[in-house]
Amino acid sequence: MKTIDEIQEYCVQFDINNQSSQLTENDVRSFYDNASLKCVLDIYASYIGLRDYKKDNPNDYKNTYGLDILSILEEPK
């Protein structure tokens, strides 16, 4: 199971490795340091295709994720 710091670092590395703009690593890290937890989780879910995974493999999703990230994201503010 990943920690929040590991999820954030995954997103940072993904953005650094896949960016087409002139953002520096410090710019990317600054964005994630200031982003809300919900924002980071939403980006992470997008990057790893979590919504499709849950739809295509609901039982595996349930067994793999002890915390349902998508349910957190769907909660009203």
C-alpha positions, 0 to 999 in steps of 0.5 A: 500500500502506498503512502500519501508521500509515495503517491505525491512523488509518483505524480511528481516523477510522472509530470517531470518525465512526461512534460512538454512545457518548460517547468522545472522540477522545483516548479512541479514539486512546488505545485504538489506541495501546495495542492490539496490531498484531494487534488493529488489523489485525483491526479494520481487516479487519472495517471494510473487509470484507476477509474477504468480499473475499478470499472473493469475489475471491481473485485480486484480493485476492492481487494487491492485498495484498502482505501477507496480513493475514488469514493473519497474523490466522489464525496461532496465538499 
